[in-house]
């Protein structure tokens, strides 16, 4: 199965409320409000169908990674980045309007940054 077909097969019906929460969470990430983003995305994750929970949880891990980096917590940041990569991988190249392939590339770059001793992860493009 092609990657785009595979990701499409992982899509489950979502409510308009879940779509709004996803958009709100992504907007909070774009605004650099990572703690609030993780809170909003957790609402979607908890209510999601089992087939999509990893996608939403992966987004939560991304938000938490950037949050932990801002708090100077290298081990926690590295851990969250690893979890994000594992959870989001099956949803590449794109899912629910998110360019997952690009997000995974940003996570990989962030992992290299953290492994090099820095917590300056840069601005997320999502």
N, C-alpha and C positions, 0 to 999 in steps of 0.2 A: 504494500500500500504506500502510495506517495505520501510525503510528510504533510502536505496541505490536506489531503484526504483524511489522513490519520487524525490531524487536529480537528477537522470538521466532524469526524465521528465521535470526538470527545465532547462535543457541544450538547448541552441539554437545554430544554426550555427554561427560560428565566423570567421572572416577573419584572414588571416595569420598575418596581421598588429596588430590586437587585441591580438592574441596569443603572439606575440613578445612584445607588451606593457605590457601584464600581466607578462610575464617572466622577463622583465626588472624591473617592479615594485617589484616583489618578490625578485629579486637579490638585489635591493636597500634596501629592508627591512633587508635582511640577512647581508648586509654591515653596517647596523645601520644608513643609510642615510634616515631617516624617512620623512623629508620634501620633498625630491626629489621623494621618493616612492609614497607619496600621490599625487604629481603632475602627475606622470606617470599613476598611477591607475585611477585617475580622467578621463583621456583620454579614457580609456576602459569603465569606468562606463557610461560616457555621450553617448558613441556610442553603448552601449549594447542594446540588445532586452529587452523589459520591463520585461520579465520573469526572467532575470538574473541580473537586475540592483542592487537588494538588495545584491547579492553576492559580486559584485565589490565595492559597497558602503560600505559594511561591512569591506572589506580589507582596504579601505580608512580610515575608523574609527579606525582600529587597528593601522595603521601607524601614524595617528594623535594622538592617545592616547600615544604612546611611545614618539612621538615628544614633546607633552605637558608635559609629565613626565620629560623629559630632561630639560625643561624650568622651572620646579618647580611649575607647575600649577595644583594643586590637584583637584580642582573642574572640570576644563576642562578635565583632564585625566579621572576622574570617569565618566563624561558624555559621553565621546567618547567610553569608554569600554562598557558602557551599550548599546549604540547604536550598537556597533560592535556585541555584543551577540545577540541582537534582529534581526539584518539583516542577520547574518550568520547561525543562528539556523536551518532554513529550509533546508539548503544545507548540513547538516551533513548526513552521516559521512565523505564524501569526494565529492569534486566537482572541475572539471577542474585541476586535479592533486594536489589539496591542501587537506591535511588532516584536514578537517574542525573540526572534533571531537577533535583532539589534539589542534588545534588553539583555540577552545572554552574553553578547559581545561586551556590553558595558560591565556586566557582572564579572566576566573573565578579566577585563582590564583592572577592575577594582581589586580582584583577588591578587593580581600581580603587584599592584600598588601596596596592598597590605602586607604581602609576603616580603616586599622590599623595605618594610619598616615605616611606611607612611600611612596616614589615615585621611589624606586629602583625596577624596574620591571624585570630586568634580560634580557637575550638575547632571542629574539624570534626564535623559531624553526619553520620554514615554508618552 
